[in-house]
Amino acid sequence: TSAAFDGVEAINALKAESFDLILLDVMLPEVDGFTLMEFIRPLEIPVIFITAKNSLDDRIKGLKLGAEDYIVKPFEVLELLARVEVVLRRFKKTETTLVRGDIVIDTIAMKAYKDGELVPLTKIEYDLLVLFAKNPGIALYRETIYELVCHEDFPFGCKTVDIHVQRLRRKLGWEKCITTVNKVGYRLEVPGK
């Protein structure tokens, strides 16, 4: 992971190393993001523009220049992570297997295994497991879990999220691994490999 604080620094970094993905601010000093995109395009590195400029013209310009996505500030970090994951998957640069403790998740087949045995999970339980597995050690708010996992399938309420977390804990034997964070939500405390 590298950070550049102006366009010239970014060009120097691109000449020195290779990258799987670039998060590019449109309003960079020295050389702006749109101009920098001309330099990046031949390198065939996927780009997500991050900007405070939310006009339709700017979004169209960014996408026409070859960006994979365009996200406007302010945004939730989990939304950014989800967009990054989608782009990396499209470019075949993401993990197809996640390992957390005694659980192996096959993200292509959308299946989870505990000690080599298939764990029967519902779609929501599987999505919940992947959310925890991709954010180990991070306290996830119930509202965030609901938005990313339950969507409109269930009426919102803390009970909805709590019920799904309890079922997942039971099926995985993770009663001590998915911990409750008081007045916030839940956190996965299983070490990843």
Secondary structure, DSSP 4 states (H G I P E B T S, - for coil): ----SSHHHHHHHHHH---S-EEEETT-SSS-HHHHHHHHGGGT--EEEEES---HHHHHHHHHTT-SEEEESS--HHHHHHHHHHHHHHTT-S-SEEEETTEEEETTTTEEEETTEEE---HHHHHHHHHHHHSTTPPEEHHHHIIIIITTSS---HHHHHHHHHHHHHHHT-TTTEEEETTTEEEE-PPB-
